[in-house]
Amino acid sequence: MNHHRVQIGRGGVVPAAFWLAGVYLVIASAAQLPLDGPTGTTIATLVFVAGGLPHGAYDIALLARSTRLRSGGLGLAVMAYIGVAAAMAVLWLVAPVAALILFLIVAAIHFGEDWTMIDEPLLRMAAGTAIIAAPAIGHPATVAQLFVSMAGGPGGEVVAQAMIALAPVALLVTGVGIGVAWHEGAREWAAATAFAILALIVMPPVAGFALFFVFLHSPRHIAAARTVLAGMSRTMWLATGAGMSAFAIGGWLVFATHVEGLPTDMTAQAFQLLAAVALPHLLLSRWLERRLERRLELPSAVLRQT
């Protein structure tokens, strides 16, 4: 990934790999390659799992670096993180429709956080919602089938229909957000997001999601984590990303082989795994962000009192 163009803060992170992957999908689609066939869907699933999970693999390292917790406190924090992920995994068994809805809400909030160049929460939330609603417009049957598999019944189809109903408003508001981002100077980010949303509508849903998640969303968070963890050696950095990602995948595989009620479809399970790690990832990133904001506000408060 090209980190020389990384802008943390009000800019955007758009590596050259995003445009290369986007061009590949356009050429493959024009050549009528079966991107939505079993092989194409499996490859896209492996890409978004292997390429997307590492962006949350540094959560514990960020927690350790950003806090002064002692070993015992840090251990409890890690157990709480794992506990939230485990609770989300169990929710797929006991209330899969509720788990699906929660996953979509968390995804919309988390994807909206990428828009740091926009201060309006409504625009951020709409932008995050547009990412998950766009495929429902272009491929309603495929999305409904995926949701039914994840929810274990017709409730998934109802959720898919709700996404179709939300999509026009979300896309319209996101169009405004793209215009604001362009005006604020994050023009490459605005163009890349517009392209990603168009790909999610036109391309097969899993391929379009892999393009956005791996090549646009994840690099932003990896770059931010690398900045905070600048003192970590390259070897330790790669080992942490690979090790924590493997731990998450391995944990899910152990869970999936010892329970009944999960879908047999690999892609549906991959999204369920993503949901299980997304919830603690969002909660921790929000907590760390607020902690950093308090640290930045403290000197100003002290100066006002003196």
TASUL-V106840 format. One line per field, one symbol per residue. phi: phi as a letter, one per 20 degrees, with the letter a starting at -180 (. if undefined). A space follows every 10 residues. Layout:
phi->???
//
This chain:
phi->.eefdfceoe ecdcfgffff ffffffffff emfffefgff ffffffffff eefgfdfdgf fffffecdff gfffffffff ffffffffff ffeebfffff ffgfffffff ffffefecef gffffffffg feegffffcf ffffffffff emrfgfffff ffffffggff ffffgfffff ffffoeffff ffffffffff eefggfffff fffedcffgf ffffffffef ffffffffff ffffffffff ffffffedcd oefeffffff fffgffefff ffffffffff fffffffggf ffffee
//
